[in-house]
Amino acid sequence: MLPLDVTDDLSVQEAIRNIIQRDGRIDALVNCAAFLTLGACEDVSAEELRLVMETNFLGMARMTRAVLPAMREQQYGRIVNISSLNGLFGIPFQGAYTASKHAIEGWSESLAQETRRFGIYVTLVEPGDCRGGALKYRTRAKAAEKKTSPYAAWYKKAVDKIIHDEQNGLHPERVALAISSILQSRCPPSRRIVADPIQRLAVLLHKLLPRSVFNRMIEVYYTPGQDDMRSEIKKMEGN
């Protein structure tokens, strides 16, 4: 194992250099470093947003750029970029994470078009909710945690729902097996969704429904009913 910080240019360059010196080549890269900051888009500060993008998107781009010269020279490479269902559609209070995953989706498509001629295949893996480890890599926007936030009642309910779905999500081994299959394929797919049937249905509905209808459906799923909302707001006003 080698130390590696995907947000640090020198750390990335040193790690890749050591691998190539040791093994003479580098055949595969799996970009999975990421973390999530919960909070309404209005409550997530520019600095908090920057930190998410620096790791999730720029870290992925930094790692990819570092391995491409060796992969081009050997005319072979497999790059797997871990996106998310958030890379396909937005979820309330995950705006920063969703933005980073949408960026990964677009950048990866361009990358795939540019590198195919060099024998380098790029695959986007789009997992749904998975169990294990998420709490360690989930921060919360400072403003979102304040009771004075205009989104406080919605935020609390939505976060409870997000945590519940993650704790009852797929075993992460499902994602690992999908990645292993992609790396061993002679002609890897451009995309691979790894999710339970309900979340796969959400992907299909996102394609079929008018966007306003789909957005409302997601909003209702992650936020409480109107009666609950009024009760929560009254409690806030009382405090």
KATANOR-V781821 format. One record per residue. RES is the residue in one letter. NEAR is the number of other C-alpha atoms within 12 Angstrom. Layout:
# KATANOR-V781821
<<RES	NEAR> <RES	NEAR>>
This chain:
# KATANOR-V781821
<<M	7> <L	14> <P	15> <L	22> <D	24> <V	32> <T	25> <D	21> <D	23> <L	17> <S	20> <V	27> <Q	26> <E	21> <A	24> <I	36> <R	23> <N	20> <I	24> <I	21> <Q	13> <R	12> <D	12> <G	15> <R	24> <I	31> <D	29> <A	31> <L	36> <V	32> <N	33> <C	30> <A	30> <A	35> <F	33> <L	38> <T	41> <L	39> <G	40> <A	36> <C	29> <E	24> <D	30> <V	30> <S	22> <A	17> <E	15> <E	29> <L	33> <R	22> <L	26> <V	37> <M	33> <E	33> <T	33> <N	40> <F	40> <L	29> <G	35> <M	41> <A	37> <R	29> <M	38> <T	39> <R	26> <A	29> <V	35> <L	35> <P	24> <A	29> <M	31> <R	25> <E	19> <Q	19> <Q	20> <Y	28> <G	37> <R	42> <I	44> <V	44> <N	45> <I	42> <S	43> <S	41> <L	38> <N	35> <G	35> <L	33> <F	32> <G	31> <I	37> <P	35> <F	40> <Q	39> <G	31> <A	43> <Y	45> <T	35> <A	33> <S	40> <K	43> <H	31> <A	31> <I	42> <E	35> <G	21> <W	26> <S	34> <E	25> <S	19> <L	29> <A	31> <Q	18> <E	17> <T	27> <R	26> <R	17> <F	22> <G	25> <I	36> <Y	40> <V	44> <T	42> <L	44> <V	41> <E	36> <P	38> <G	37> <D	34> <C	30> <R	24> <G	19> <G	18> <A	23> <L	20> <K	13> <Y	18> <R	23> <T	27> <R	32> <A	32> <K	23> <A	25> <A	30> <E	25> <K	19> <K	22> <T	19> <S	24> <P	23> <Y	29> <A	33> <A	35> <W	34> <Y	38> <K	31> <K	26> <A	30> <V	33> <D	20> <K	26> <I	31> <I	23> <H	18> <D	24> <E	25> <Q	20> <N	18> <G	28> <L	23> <H	21> <P	23> <E	16> <R	24> <V	32> <A	22> <L	17> <A	28> <I	35> <S	22> <S	20> <I	31> <L	29> <Q	19> <S	18> <R	14> <C	19> <P	27> <P	24> <S	28> <R	30> <R	30> <I	33> <V	32> <A	29> <D	24> <P	15> <I	16> <Q	27> <R	22> <L	18> <A	27> <V	28> <L	18> <L	21> <H	24> <K	16> <L	13> <L	16> <P	13> <R	15> <S	13> <V	15> <F	23> <N	21> <R	18> <M	20> <I	26> <E	23> <V	20> <Y	22> <Y	28> <T	29> <P	25> <G	17> <Q	13> <D	12> <D	16> <M	23> <R	15> <S	16> <E	25> <I	24> <K	14> <K	15> <M	19> <E	15> <G	10> <N	9>>
